[in-house]
Amino acid sequence: MIRNIIFDWSGVIVDDLVAVHKTTMLLFKELGAEEISLEEFRKEWEQPYMLFYNKYNIPIDLEKENILFKPLYKSVSLKYPSKPYSSVRETLKRFKKSGINMIVLSSNAEENILEEVERFDLFGLFDEINGGVHDKAEVIHETIERNDFNPKETIFIGDTIHEVESGKKAGTLSAAVTWGYQIEDKLKSVSPDFIIHNLKELESIILN
């Protein structure tokens, strides 16, 4: 039985793909790299996200990326605001009503997540929110222990192979959603326990 869910945020709960792609391309341009299409971005996206920059030989480290990305994203998101995926709030409320413990483990800045929680009326649904996590595999054990979760009763739901691999490393179930950052073929390559195409499938897995 699944009693606990660890959610990634971007690409799972909230759709901010266009804003992140456009922000990243502004960063590419600023650092002298050629822009890539949204389609290529999804095919090549990696996490921890510095792996993605390294793939394109972008001359940047994690500290500099954080400094440059945040103000660019703030500006871009005014034109391309994030939004929750359709019916995700109702799904989360059903999980909460069923006694499922839910926490967030995301590379997205915690200030962004908290703002979106309020803007999308998601307040009170999550037991814990952890943002700004570059490598989830490094902190997932601590997260599980801090929340007193049994890994065998826990599922990590993400949209990249990084979440799948992090969940496997921690002994949890793993689920990959296909509506986020990485394409389905790439997600299948690491054999998650579940490939999820819509919220009805997710509810069936969690509640049944």
Secondary structure by P-SEA (a helix, b strand, c coil): cccbbbbbcccccccaaaaaaaaaaaaaaaabbbbbcaaaaaacccccaaaaaaaacccccaaaaaaacaaaaaaaaaacccccccaaaaaaaaaaaabbbbbbbccccaaaaaaaaaaacccccccccccccccccccaaaaaaaaccccccbbbbcccaaaaaaaaaacbbbbbbcccccccccccccccccccccaaaaaaaacc
